Structure formats: C-alpha cells, structure tokens
C-alpha cells in the first residue's frame, strides 16, 4: 500500500524512489539501467518502472504526482 490514489506529494514520491532503489542515501538519483524498462521486461514491469522513475523525478523536482486507479 505504498502507492496511494490521489496526489502523491514530493516527499512521499522521494520515499517511494528511495525504498525501491531509485535514490541513494542522500536522496540523489541512482542512474542504474535496471531502474528503466529493459528489452526483456514484460509490459506490467515496464509500466511500473516508468511510474517509479516519473514519481522519483517529480519528488526530486518538488512537484506532486496525481495517481488515478
């Protein structure tokens, strides 16, 4: 239940990125190839990686992300 419906505030987006390994201990983006969709990823995994990347970047930029189910 770490991904709510509604507005995901920047601090929560950064925590999501941190928990899933997109941010390091200083909350800086970790540019790792596995964090982005890979050729062997199924469609669901690729979408999830895109979402976490977008949420992480929004958190870094200090803007909320609207989540809809």
Residue frames relative to the residue before (quaternion, step in Angstrom):
aa qw qx qy qz dx dy dz
X 1.0000 0.0000 0.0000 0.0000 0.00 0.00 0.00
X 0.3503 0.7546 -0.4933 0.2538 3.59 1.05 0.63
X 0.7071 0.3918 -0.2496 0.5330 3.58 1.25 -0.26
X 0.1470 -0.8288 0.5360 0.0653 3.61 -0.21 1.23
X 0.4461 -0.6025 0.5609 0.3514 3.54 -1.36 0.03
X 0.6349 0.4754 -0.3950 0.4636 3.57 -0.95 0.88
X 0.7375 -0.3836 0.2941 0.4717 3.55 -1.18 -0.51
X 0.2162 -0.7343 0.6346 0.1070 3.54 -0.87 1.07
X 0.3009 -0.7884 0.5117 0.1614 3.57 -0.31 1.27
X 0.6882 -0.5227 0.3074 0.3983 3.60 -1.13 0.62
X 0.6694 0.4952 -0.3224 0.4502 3.61 0.86 -0.85
X 0.6578 0.4872 -0.3124 0.4820 3.60 1.03 -0.71
X 0.6162 0.5344 -0.3402 0.4680 3.59 1.06 -0.72
X 0.6550 0.4982 -0.3141 0.4734 3.58 0.99 -0.79
X 0.6399 0.5154 -0.3338 0.4620 3.59 1.00 -0.75
X 0.6121 0.5354 -0.3434 0.4698 3.59 1.03 -0.76
X 0.6680 0.4954 -0.2913 0.4726 3.59 0.91 -0.92
X 0.6418 0.5190 -0.3171 0.4671 3.57 1.04 -0.77
X 0.6843 0.4987 -0.2893 0.4465 3.59 0.83 -1.00
X 0.7472 0.3893 -0.2140 0.4944 3.58 1.06 -0.71
X 0.6138 -0.6268 0.3210 0.3567 3.58 1.25 0.34
X 0.4790 0.6672 -0.4467 0.3548 3.60 1.20 0.32
X 0.7440 0.2732 -0.1716 0.5851 3.58 1.26 -0.38
X 0.4191 -0.6941 0.5227 0.2632 3.56 -1.13 0.65
X 0.7679 -0.3773 0.2552 0.4503 3.59 -1.28 -0.14
X 0.6829 0.4361 -0.2814 0.5141 3.61 1.22 -0.37
X 0.4628 -0.6955 0.4144 0.3611 3.58 1.36 0.19
X 0.4186 0.6444 -0.5037 0.3947 3.55 1.02 0.90
X 0.5720 -0.6153 0.4199 0.3434 3.58 -1.06 0.76
X 0.2472 -0.7420 0.6100 0.1276 3.55 -0.99 0.96
X 0.2240 -0.7900 0.5583 0.1186 3.59 -0.34 1.22
X 0.1854 0.7634 -0.5897 0.1873 3.56 -0.09 1.34
X 0.5469 -0.6506 0.4116 0.3290 3.59 -0.83 0.93
X 0.6512 0.5376 -0.3297 0.4222 3.62 0.97 -0.75
X 0.5869 0.5839 -0.3722 0.4197 3.62 1.22 -0.30
X 0.7062 0.3760 -0.2435 0.5483 3.59 1.24 -0.28
X 0.6571 -0.5128 0.3517 0.4262 3.62 -1.14 0.46
X 0.2060 -0.7665 0.6029 0.0813 3.51 -1.06 0.93
X 0.6748 -0.5189 0.3284 0.4092 3.62 -1.13 0.51
X 0.7277 0.4443 -0.2532 0.4572 3.63 0.98 -0.71
X 0.4978 0.6705 -0.4259 0.3481 3.61 1.26 -0.11
X 0.4307 -0.6547 0.5428 0.3021 3.57 -1.09 0.69
X 0.7162 -0.4784 0.2929 0.4152 3.59 -1.25 0.36
X 0.6562 0.5182 -0.3179 0.4469 3.61 0.95 -0.83
X 0.6585 0.5011 -0.3017 0.4736 3.58 0.94 -0.88
X 0.6479 0.5152 -0.3182 0.4621 3.59 0.95 -0.85
X 0.6504 0.5047 -0.3175 0.4706 3.62 0.96 -0.82
X 0.6508 0.5168 -0.3195 0.4553 3.58 0.93 -0.87
X 0.6501 0.5082 -0.3151 0.4688 3.60 0.96 -0.85
X 0.6378 0.5138 -0.3285 0.4704 3.62 0.99 -0.76
X 0.6487 0.5219 -0.3129 0.4570 3.57 0.97 -0.88
X 0.6880 0.4700 -0.2991 0.4651 3.60 0.79 -0.99
X 0.6200 0.5282 -0.3456 0.4659 3.61 1.00 -0.73
X 0.6774 0.4861 -0.2965 0.4658 3.61 0.87 -0.95
X 0.6528 0.5033 -0.3178 0.4685 3.60 0.93 -0.85
X 0.6466 0.5199 -0.3179 0.4589 3.58 0.94 -0.87
X 0.6747 0.4845 -0.2987 0.4699 3.58 0.89 -0.89
X 0.6238 0.5201 -0.3402 0.4739 3.60 1.03 -0.73
X 0.6426 0.5233 -0.3205 0.4588 3.58 0.98 -0.81
X 0.6435 0.5126 -0.3144 0.4737 3.57 0.98 -0.83
X 0.7100 0.4488 -0.2494 0.4819 3.59 1.01 -0.85
X 0.4634 -0.7151 0.4193 0.3132 3.58 1.27 -0.21
X 0.5665 0.5752 -0.4045 0.4297 3.58 1.10 0.62
X 0.4798 -0.6694 0.4739 0.3117 3.62 -1.04 0.67
X 0.2802 -0.7193 0.6115 0.1736 3.55 -1.30 0.48
X 0.2829 -0.7561 0.5612 0.1827 3.60 -0.82 0.93
X 0.1697 -0.7835 0.5942 0.0650 3.56 -0.82 1.09
X 0.0406 -0.7731 0.6330 0.0027 3.55 -0.97 0.91
X 0.4332 -0.7310 0.4656 0.2474 3.56 -1.01 0.74
